[in-house]
Amino acid sequence: MSTKKSGLIGLAAALILILAGCGTVAEPEEQAPATVQAVAGSPIPQLRLTGQAVHRLGIATQPVRLAHVTVAGQARLRTVIPYSAVIYDNDGSTWTYVSITARTFRRQRITVLVIQGSIAVLSQGPAAGTPVVTVGAPELLGTEYNISGEE
Amino acid sequence: MGDEPARRDGPFTRTVLRLSGRWLADWTGHPRRAWALAGVLAVAALAVVPQLGGRSLLPTLQDRDLLLQVQTVPGISLPEMDRLTAAVSRSLRAVPGVTSVGAHVGRAVSSDQLAGVNSAEVWITLDGAADYGRSAAAIKSVLRGYPGLRADLVTYPSDRVAQLATGANEDLVVRVYGAGLSTLLRKARDVRVMLSHVPGVVNPVVRPVPMQPAVEVRVKLPAALKYGLRPGDVRRDTTTLTSGLIVGNLYEQSKIFDVVVWGAASTRSNLTELGNMLIGTPSGRPVPLKDVATIAIVPEPTVVTHDDVLRDVEVVARVAGDPGPVAAAVKSRLAAMPMPYEYHAEVSGNATVRHSDLTRVLAYGAAALIGIFLLLQAAAAGWRRAGLLLLSLPLSAAGGVLAAPLAGGIWSAAALTGVFAVLALAVHAAVQLGHRIHVVEQAGQATGSDAVLAAARERAVPLAGSALLTAVVLGPAAVWGSVAGLEFLHPLAVTMLGGLVSLAVTQLLVVPALLVTAAGRPPEPTAPPEPAAAPEPA
């Protein structure tokens, strides 16, 4: 009787184990293509992408330039960035993604004075020489707003 | 053939009769063994519990044409969306098993889709020979490699079904209807405050309305007046120059082309150029738009949905406890809430629907159970016997429950159908056995346990025969596996095959043994009913 009982319990335990095993499907852990890292003392996080993600999104950068621009009749040396590097937020504020390293990016506030063709003339923004993202910036914004994965 | 005096039993019948006779004699002598086996089957039937719920009941159809729905950040430009979709398509073409990839971005002028520039649909065709699950996993793995976009891999049928079955997933949804978004949001916040005071409502939130940046041109009335412009003039000119205006049609080779007046691309490509756009005035001297209007980027809803010509904003919440009274309380409080003219609110959600669904299903189930019990009682002419037969039903289906994980779990319409089919067979077998026992007793051939054994022997052949035949029919579908075309049949076959095994064990061995125990003393081991078991042909 006791052997029968223990046999029964063993069978039930095996059954539960088998069923529990069915629930968990072993899936290889994949590295997230992008991580959002909080920056101390700032509401704007820093984005770190994998090399593959940078390649897939086709992210391209160009340095901020100084150029002689005529605004309202006044020709002056001003900082300019490609218009494609300008990002508008919902409230109309203007930003650009600064490339800190080849794979880390951070949004920075800019003030656009005027747009001339494919050039945005800035009155405030990153210093000349800073690389800014000209291709793939909306995807970076989407990463920051956590638009990713599956629904 | 006709000259044979008696019908000869075939080898199948002889084998079944011999085996069942031997086993019955064996098992009825040891009621404890029968109870133990019943216990094992009962534990196996409990395996249904961890498998319940969670997923959709519908099986995933292995449609070789997959639909990928891509979403990116609102406000993205069409060229950027084109570039991204092309990049995704290129990556997908490199996935083994994918034969072709096509895509469309945004929304056509007269499309029926509710989609903006930030959404795209990619159509993927899989090779007929490719492994479906592996290809789908590879595609998903590629998509996970793209940050900043959301992708859903669906098939066209599942997408259509999902659209039809789209009910609110929340327990409680209060939808505020009206015309103006700001008023709607204000009233929605009021509703949220009201909901937070209703007992049983948990965590009410106003569902955020997705926004995107949009250019707003607001006419400066005094400045416009100075140039003799009315607000309508500015709006008309600006709209024509930025969005175009169809002014006629061209016909060429029986094709129709719209003729559109539109500003040159450079004049509407950015805010500065937009401000420099020239607006015609009555004096004949055009004036830059920035002189008569403010141009700014403001948030606008990405999608403006209308239900019965009214826009709506949703307040959603979960419900703790019995949802019926909570929904009623919310309705009465909502009726008492003041609403502006042409604004109103409605309550929906699972709390108002599923509650009645579940009670109805449970009521039907209970009625069916009582009906089965009465039927068994009528057939077997004994309450105790009927009770035992009723208890045997879930045991009969235990094998199906155990086999279900092999075919994707019990929680699918197909697997459940298999289990219910086995249950139906079990009910049939139980009614037949009960009735047979009653008939044997009525005819005075035997009583008590002898009657049970005689009836069990008689029923053994038809039961084993029908089980075997069903198994043969279902066998190929179970062996073939989950391939395209068998998405429904495969789980059904697997659960039914498993169920047939437990059905045979329960109805051929356990039930007769237990009925013998219930009927009285088991027959003397020295006098097994062997002689009558298998009438050997002469």
Interface residues (C-beta under 8 A of the other chain):
Chain A: M1 K4 L8 L11 A12 L15 I16 I18 L19 A20 C22 G23 E30 A32 P33 A34 L49 Q52 A53 R56 L57 G58 Y83 Y88 D89 N90 D91 G92 V112 V114 I115 Q116 G117 A120 V135 P138 E139 L140 L141 G142 T143 Y145 I147 S148 G149 E150 E151
Chain B: R32 A36 G39 V40 V43 A44 A47 P50 Q51 Q71 T72 V73 G75 I76 S77 E80 R83 L84 A87 S91 K140 S141 L143 R144 G145 Y146 P147 G148 L149 R150 A151 D152 L153 M211 Q212 P213 S266 S269 N270 L271 T272 E273 A296 I297 V298 P299 L402 P405 G409
